[in-house]
């Protein structure tokens, strides 16, 4: 199971030459949920000319030349419409004695003409999500949107939007009809004729992703917008007009390079570099990326991915890139069998959410021994108290297996599970949900040498358990 952001990173990390993808952040796109009163009618099955040919023939105008004269259209065009009616089994065409052509309706054609004549406009009230960034009506359902309280709870950044009120002139019948056509639903039979009135019922938000890019010196920072897995250039353009990354409060510090991993010097010499690991990772994720794009995965690609995964698993000391941290944390929470240890200065509810707690509980029910340590400074102002409470409640339920402690001042960012040890500059339990954080080129080291992992585990367990006394 892969973190969705890992697949996004693999898809878009090379989207901007000269820039590095530093992070992928949850964000909220402001929307207004609108009730739109419209004049609509059932969508007709035929083109307008075909409809009029049927209705005139049904009214007794049977000669081809008469149809051409009444409609004011060239005979060749009328003949084409008649041919279309014949293909639908709506009309018959026979030569008359005077050289003209006579047209008659079949029973199916008569029924179609009757149905077309009975269609009349009616008033409807429809609900639409209005995008307050691109100032356009969208097809997103109400269920895809979230409220302000959830945005606050998740600690996610909100895009800058216009303060104008949406009016009737902002939502046109043509725009609504385009949305209906894009649904590709053969059952859609409604055509919007006019927009009569619009009413804003709620100000909501669409969950999206922001891609944060920067050059090696941090002078150029760009923010991409991903909606439903696709880059939205129109939203990025509007975002740039409003001030881009700076206006959003996104700060990059490439000078604050990750600390050297505190591992024995002999392991540093054996450490496989980030560039080599990234190449293998790209190959390993190839099949998953293709599947996410609904592409066919050839057997050759599957074999190459499996080979790359095997090569990565065989490396005993290697680099860990910023987006792989998320994937490895999910692996630890999902698959650890004996032990799990996390050291992170801060804890945010955006990470320690329902899913995180459920995964921890599942591990505890399987008998996995879990240690979590946190703490930086004299208090917990950098952490979310609700997240700390949830962990404390879980600790009470599993006192023999779960150890939770606040350290006085920890800089360490450690993840150990079973025979894996990662030391890094990545904040394991606060990499989401902090709108004030600075974006950096985070990197860590993964060690898979049993005696080294055991020594590190014992060291950090002592540190945590000493904090409990």
CORCOR-V550041 format. One record per residue. N is the residue number from 1. RES is the residue in three letters. D_FIRST is the distance of its C-alpha to the first C-alpha in Angstrom with 2 decimals. Layout:
BEGIN
{{N & RES & D_FIRST} {N & RES & D_FIRST}}
END
This chain:
BEGIN
{{1 & UNK & 0.00} {2 & UNK & 3.81} {3 & UNK & 6.85} {4 & UNK & 9.08} {5 & UNK & 11.83} {6 & UNK & 10.55} {7 & UNK & 10.89} {8 & UNK & 14.14} {9 & UNK & 15.36} {10 & UNK & 15.01} {11 & UNK & 16.80} {12 & UNK & 19.55} {13 & UNK & 20.11} {14 & UNK & 22.96} {15 & UNK & 24.37} {16 & UNK & 27.35} {17 & UNK & 29.29} {18 & UNK & 30.76} {19 & UNK & 28.29} {20 & UNK & 25.17} {21 & UNK & 22.19} {22 & UNK & 22.29} {23 & UNK & 20.00} {24 & UNK & 18.28} {25 & UNK & 19.72} {26 & UNK & 19.58} {27 & UNK & 23.05} {28 & UNK & 25.29} {29 & UNK & 27.47} {30 & UNK & 30.74} {31 & UNK & 31.63} {32 & UNK & 34.65} {33 & UNK & 34.39} {34 & UNK & 37.57} {35 & UNK & 39.70} {36 & UNK & 41.50} {37 & UNK & 44.70} {38 & UNK & 45.37} {39 & UNK & 47.95} {40 & UNK & 46.22} {41 & UNK & 47.19} {42 & UNK & 45.67} {43 & UNK & 44.35} {44 & UNK & 46.95} {45 & UNK & 46.11} {46 & UNK & 48.56} {47 & UNK & 49.38} {48 & UNK & 52.32} {49 & UNK & 54.92} {50 & UNK & 53.92} {51 & UNK & 54.26} {52 & UNK & 57.73} {53 & UNK & 58.94} {54 & UNK & 58.01} {55 & UNK & 59.60} {56 & UNK & 62.80} {57 & UNK & 63.21} {58 & UNK & 62.75} {59 & UNK & 65.48} {60 & UNK & 67.90} {61 & UNK & 67.52} {62 & UNK & 67.24} {63 & UNK & 68.61} {64 & UNK & 66.30} {65 & UNK & 68.80} {66 & UNK & 69.07} {67 & UNK & 65.28} {68 & UNK & 65.31} {69 & UNK & 68.19} {70 & UNK & 66.80} {71 & UNK & 63.33} {72 & UNK & 64.88} {73 & UNK & 62.57} {74 & UNK & 63.49} {75 & UNK & 64.15} {76 & UNK & 61.56} {77 & UNK & 58.79} {78 & UNK & 60.08} {79 & UNK & 60.22} {80 & UNK & 56.53} {81 & UNK & 55.66} {82 & UNK & 57.81} {83 & UNK & 56.07} {84 & UNK & 52.70} {85 & UNK & 54.23} {86 & UNK & 55.50} {87 & UNK & 52.05} {88 & UNK & 50.81} {89 & UNK & 53.90} {90 & UNK & 55.23} {91 & UNK & 58.56} {92 & UNK & 61.23} {93 & UNK & 63.37} {94 & UNK & 66.88} {95 & UNK & 69.67} {96 & UNK & 72.70} {97 & UNK & 76.31} {98 & UNK & 76.76} {99 & UNK & 73.94} {100 & UNK & 71.41} {101 & UNK & 68.25} {102 & UNK & 67.81} {103 & UNK & 64.43} {104 & UNK & 63.80} {105 & UNK & 60.81} {106 & UNK & 59.31} {107 & UNK & 58.49} {108 & UNK & 54.84} {109 & UNK & 56.09} {110 & UNK & 58.35} {111 & UNK & 55.48} {112 & UNK & 53.33} {113 & UNK & 56.24} {114 & UNK & 56.81} {115 & UNK & 53.17} {116 & UNK & 53.23} {117 & UNK & 56.44} {118 & UNK & 55.08} {119 & UNK & 52.10} {120 & UNK & 52.89} {121 & UNK & 50.99} {122 & UNK & 49.60} {123 & UNK & 48.16} {124 & UNK & 44.48} {125 & UNK & 42.34} {126 & UNK & 38.80} {127 & UNK & 35.96} {128 & UNK & 34.30} {129 & UNK & 32.16} {130 & UNK & 34.18} {131 & UNK & 32.54} {132 & UNK & 34.62} {133 & UNK & 33.52} {134 & UNK & 34.43} {135 & UNK & 36.92} {136 & UNK & 35.95} {137 & UNK & 35.09} {138 & UNK & 31.56} {139 & UNK & 29.97} {140 & UNK & 27.29} {141 & UNK & 27.75} {142 & UNK & 28.72} {143 & UNK & 25.52} {144 & UNK & 23.52} {145 & UNK & 25.67} {146 & UNK & 25.72} {147 & UNK & 28.81} {148 & UNK & 30.24} {149 & UNK & 29.54} {150 & UNK & 25.77} {151 & UNK & 26.00} {152 & UNK & 27.97} {153 & UNK & 25.74} {154 & UNK & 22.66} {155 & UNK & 24.94} {156 & UNK & 24.07} {157 & UNK & 26.55} {158 & UNK & 28.71} {159 & UNK & 30.01} {160 & UNK & 33.79} {161 & UNK & 35.36} {162 & UNK & 38.86} {163 & UNK & 41.02} {164 & UNK & 42.97} {165 & UNK & 43.18} {166 & UNK & 41.97} {167 & UNK & 45.06} {168 & UNK & 46.03} {169 & UNK & 46.48} {170 & UNK & 42.83} {171 & UNK & 41.57} {172 & UNK & 43.38} {173 & UNK & 43.67} {174 & UNK & 42.62} {175 & UNK & 39.33} {176 & UNK & 38.57} {177 & UNK & 39.47} {178 & UNK & 37.13} {179 & UNK & 34.23} {180 & UNK & 35.33} {181 & UNK & 35.53} {182 & UNK & 32.04} {183 & UNK & 30.63} {184 & UNK & 31.67} {185 & UNK & 32.69} {186 & UNK & 35.70} {187 & UNK & 36.55} {188 & UNK & 37.28} {189 & UNK & 41.07} {190 & UNK & 41.79} {191 & UNK & 43.33} {192 & UNK & 43.94} {193 & UNK & 47.56} {194 & UNK & 47.88} {195 & UNK & 46.23} {196 & UNK & 48.67} {197 & UNK & 47.03} {198 & UNK & 43.80} {199 & UNK & 42.91} {200 & UNK & 40.15} {201 & UNK & 38.75} {202 & UNK & 36.02} {203 & UNK & 34.53} {204 & UNK & 30.74} {205 & UNK & 27.75} {206 & UNK & 24.92} {207 & UNK & 21.65} {208 & UNK & 21.00} {209 & UNK & 19.68} {210 & UNK & 22.13} {211 & UNK & 21.77} {212 & UNK & 24.13} {213 & UNK & 25.83} {214 & UNK & 28.76} {215 & UNK & 31.04} {216 & UNK & 31.70} {217 & UNK & 34.59} {218 & UNK & 33.11} {219 & UNK & 35.94} {220 & UNK & 33.96} {221 & UNK & 31.10} {222 & UNK & 29.50} {223 & UNK & 27.15} {224 & UNK & 25.24} {225 & UNK & 24.30} {226 & UNK & 21.24} {227 & UNK & 21.54} {228 & UNK & 19.19} {229 & UNK & 17.46} {230 & UNK & 20.93} {231 & UNK & 23.35} {232 & UNK & 26.44} {233 & UNK & 29.47} {234 & UNK & 31.79} {235 & UNK & 30.13} {236 & UNK & 30.10} {237 & UNK & 33.77} {238 & UNK & 34.68} {239 & UNK & 32.79} {240 & UNK & 34.78} {241 & UNK & 37.98} {242 & UNK & 37.36} {243 & UNK & 36.96} {244 & UNK & 33.40} {245 & UNK & 31.47} {246 & UNK & 34.61} {247 & UNK & 35.26} {248 & UNK & 31.75} {249 & UNK & 32.35} {250 & UNK & 29.75} {251 & UNK & 31.07} {252 & UNK & 30.05} {253 & UNK & 31.47} {254 & UNK & 30.85} {255 & UNK & 33.72} {256 & UNK & 31.77} {257 & UNK & 29.98} {258 & UNK & 27.50} {259 & UNK & 29.37} {260 & UNK & 29.53} {261 & UNK & 27.15} {262 & UNK & 29.37} {263 & UNK & 28.86} {264 & UNK & 31.74} {265 & UNK & 33.54} {266 & UNK & 32.99} {267 & UNK & 29.20} {268 & UNK & 29.73} {269 & UNK & 31.64} {270 & UNK & 28.89} {271 & UNK & 26.13} {272 & UNK & 24.46} {273 & UNK & 24.86} {274 & UNK & 22.54} {275 & UNK & 23.81} {276 & UNK & 23.06} {277 & UNK & 19.51} {278 & UNK & 18.91} {279 & UNK & 20.28} {280 & UNK & 18.02} {281 & UNK & 14.88} {282 & UNK & 16.08} {283 & UNK & 16.56} {284 & UNK & 13.25} {285 & UNK & 11.48} {286 & UNK & 14.28} {287 & UNK & 12.88} {288 & UNK & 9.82} {289 & UNK & 12.55} {290 & UNK & 14.93} {291 & UNK & 12.87} {292 & UNK & 12.33} {293 & UNK & 16.10} {294 & UNK & 16.81} {295 & UNK & 18.40} {296 & UNK & 19.20} {297 & UNK & 17.48} {298 & UNK & 20.38} {299 & UNK & 20.24} {300 & UNK & 21.47} {301 & UNK & 18.52} {302 & UNK & 16.11} {303 & UNK & 18.42} {304 & UNK & 18.61} {305 & UNK & 14.86} {306 & UNK & 14.85} {307 & UNK & 18.00} {308 & UNK & 16.76} {309 & UNK & 13.79} {310 & UNK & 16.53} {311 & UNK & 18.85} {312 & UNK & 16.62} {313 & UNK & 16.03} {314 & UNK & 19.81} {315 & UNK & 20.83} {316 & UNK & 22.23} {317 & UNK & 22.91} {318 & UNK & 21.38} {319 & UNK & 20.90} {320 & UNK & 17.87} {321 & UNK & 17.93} {322 & UNK & 17.65} {323 & UNK & 14.32} {324 & UNK & 12.62} {325 & UNK & 13.70} {326 & UNK & 11.28} {327 & UNK & 8.24} {328 & UNK & 10.23} {329 & UNK & 11.23} {330 & UNK & 7.94} {331 & UNK & 7.65} {332 & UNK & 11.25} {333 & UNK & 11.15} {334 & UNK & 8.78} {335 & UNK & 10.21} {336 & UNK & 13.68} {337 & UNK & 16.42} {338 & UNK & 19.66} {339 & UNK & 19.74} {340 & UNK & 18.18} {341 & UNK & 20.39} {342 & UNK & 20.09} {343 & UNK & 23.11} {344 & UNK & 23.20} {345 & UNK & 26.54} {346 & UNK & 25.52} {347 & UNK & 23.30} {348 & UNK & 22.55} {349 & UNK & 21.72} {350 & UNK & 19.41} {351 & UNK & 17.01} {352 & UNK & 18.33} {353 & UNK & 17.83} {354 & UNK & 17.38} {355 & UNK & 13.62} {356 & UNK & 14.26} {357 & UNK & 17.22} {358 & UNK & 15.60} {359 & UNK & 12.98} {360 & UNK & 16.04} {361 & UNK & 18.13} {362 & UNK & 15.90} {363 & UNK & 16.08} {364 & UNK & 19.80} {365 & UNK & 20.41} {366 & UNK & 19.08} {367 & UNK & 21.67} {368 & UNK & 19.74} {369 & UNK & 22.24} {370 & UNK & 21.19} {371 & UNK & 23.24} {372 & UNK & 22.98} {373 & UNK & 25.81} {374 & UNK & 26.73} {375 & UNK & 29.96} {376 & UNK & 31.83} {377 & UNK & 35.46} {378 & UNK & 37.68} {379 & UNK & 35.63} {380 & UNK & 32.25} {381 & UNK & 33.00} {382 & UNK & 29.93} {383 & UNK & 27.62} {384 & UNK & 27.22} {385 & UNK & 29.23} {386 & UNK & 27.25} {387 & UNK & 24.09} {388 & UNK & 26.34} {389 & UNK & 27.86} {390 & UNK & 24.62} {391 & UNK & 23.81} {392 & UNK & 27.47} {393 & UNK & 27.39} {394 & UNK & 24.48} {395 & UNK & 26.47} {396 & UNK & 29.45} {397 & UNK & 27.63} {398 & UNK & 26.40} {399 & UNK & 29.24} {400 & UNK & 29.03} {401 & UNK & 25.38} {402 & UNK & 24.54} {403 & UNK & 26.59} {404 & UNK & 26.70} {405 & UNK & 29.34} {406 & UNK & 30.70} {407 & UNK & 32.06} {408 & UNK & 35.05} {409 & UNK & 33.74} {410 & UNK & 30.55} {411 & UNK & 29.54} {412 & UNK & 26.87} {413 & UNK & 23.16} {414 & UNK & 21.60} {415 & UNK & 18.35} {416 & UNK & 18.81} {417 & UNK & 16.73} {418 & UNK & 18.10} {419 & UNK & 19.32} {420 & UNK & 17.80} {421 & UNK & 19.86} {422 & UNK & 19.35} {423 & UNK & 22.38} {424 & UNK & 22.29} {425 & UNK & 23.89} {426 & UNK & 20.70} {427 & UNK & 21.14} {428 & UNK & 18.11} {429 & UNK & 19.12} {430 & UNK & 21.09} {431 & UNK & 19.48} {432 & UNK & 19.54} {433 & UNK & 22.46} {434 & UNK & 25.33} {435 & UNK & 27.34} {436 & UNK & 29.84} {437 & UNK & 27.72} {438 & UNK & 28.50} {439 & UNK & 26.01} {440 & UNK & 26.03} {441 & UNK & 24.61} {442 & UNK & 22.54} {443 & UNK & 21.87} {444 & UNK & 21.21} {445 & UNK & 21.52} {446 & UNK & 19.24} {447 & UNK & 21.43} {448 & UNK & 20.66} {449 & UNK & 24.26} {450 & UNK & 24.68} {451 & UNK & 28.10} {452 & UNK & 27.17} {453 & UNK & 24.08} {454 & UNK & 26.29} {455 & UNK & 29.05} {456 & UNK & 26.90} {457 & UNK & 25.42} {458 & UNK & 28.97} {459 & UNK & 30.28} {460 & UNK & 27.92} {461 & UNK & 28.20} {462 & UNK & 31.96} {463 & UNK & 31.73} {464 & UNK & 29.78} {465 & UNK & 31.91} {466 & UNK & 35.07} {467 & UNK & 34.11} {468 & UNK & 34.13} {469 & UNK & 37.73}}
END
